[in-house]
């Protein structure tokens, strides 16, 4: 919701003034990247079986962190 609010502000500013506020655009796309990274990490953790068949990831935690940064 925060990302969409910032993009709404950016597009409204472009429509009204004619140029794009770069700092808000950077924050909007940074929040999009963080949102996508968290969703991919959650998908990876669930795919590895955490919470479904295993109570913990134990030795796989480092792999999840490593793959999440890629």
C-alpha positions in Angstrom: 0.0 0.0 0.0 2.9 2.3 0.8 4.5 1.6 -2.6 1.2 2.4 -4.4 0.8 5.6 -2.5 4.3 6.7 -3.5 3.7 5.8 -7.1 0.4 7.6 -7.1 2.1 10.7 -5.8 4.9 10.4 -8.4 2.4 10.0 -11.3 0.3 12.8 -10.0 3.3 15.1 -9.7 4.3 14.2 -13.3 0.8 14.9 -14.5 0.6 18.2 -12.6 4.1 19.7 -12.8 5.7 17.8 -15.6 8.7 16.2 -14.0 9.3 13.3 -11.8 10.5 13.7 -8.2 13.5 11.3 -8.2 13.8 10.8 -4.5 10.2 9.6 -4.1 10.6 7.4 -7.2 13.7 5.7 -5.7 11.8 5.1 -2.4 8.8 3.6 -4.4 11.0 1.2 -6.3 13.1 0.3 -3.3 9.9 -0.6 -1.4 8.9 -2.7 -4.4 12.2 -4.6 -4.4 11.9 -5.2 -0.6 8.4 -6.5 -1.0 9.3 -8.9 -3.8 12.4 -10.1 -1.8 10.3 -10.8 1.3 7.7 -12.7 -0.8 10.3 -14.8 -2.5 12.0 -15.6 0.8 8.6 -16.7 2.3 8.0 -18.9 -0.8 11.5 -20.4 -0.5 11.0 -21.1 3.2 7.6 -22.8 2.7 9.0 -24.8 -0.3 11.8 -26.1 1.9 9.2 -27.4 4.3 9.4 -25.0 7.3 6.1 -25.1 9.2 4.7 -27.9 7.1 6.8 -30.9 7.8 9.6 -29.5 9.9 9.4 -27.4 13.0 12.7 -25.6 12.2 15.0 -25.1 9.2 18.2 -25.8 11.4 21.0 -26.2 8.9 19.0 -24.8 5.9 18.7 -21.3 7.4 22.0 -20.1 5.9 20.9 -21.5 2.5 17.7 -19.5 2.7 19.5 -16.3 3.6 22.1 -16.9 0.8 19.4 -17.6 -1.8 17.3 -14.7 -0.6 20.0 -12.2 -1.3 20.4 -13.3 -5.0 
